[in-house]
Amino acid sequence: MLEVSLLVETIIYGYFVVVAALGCYLHGRLWIAYRQNRTAKVTDGGQQLDG
């Protein structure tokens, strides 16, 4: 098995955490923007779409 120092292991796992956090942040922003766009559309009679 490959032996790595504690510092290298911490850096690798830290990188994974940063990438996962960035992905969750971007996914959340896209999801919120989609929801806001979808509810902004108005149907006949002035009622908003509910899904």
C-alpha angles and dihedrals in degrees: 000000000000114000116214129177122256090249093056091046091050091050092050094049090042089055091052091050092050093049092047092048091049091050092050091048093051093044090052093050092049092047093050092047090050092050092048092049092047095050092045092066112096124214128207111299094031097276121137124237113258099191 
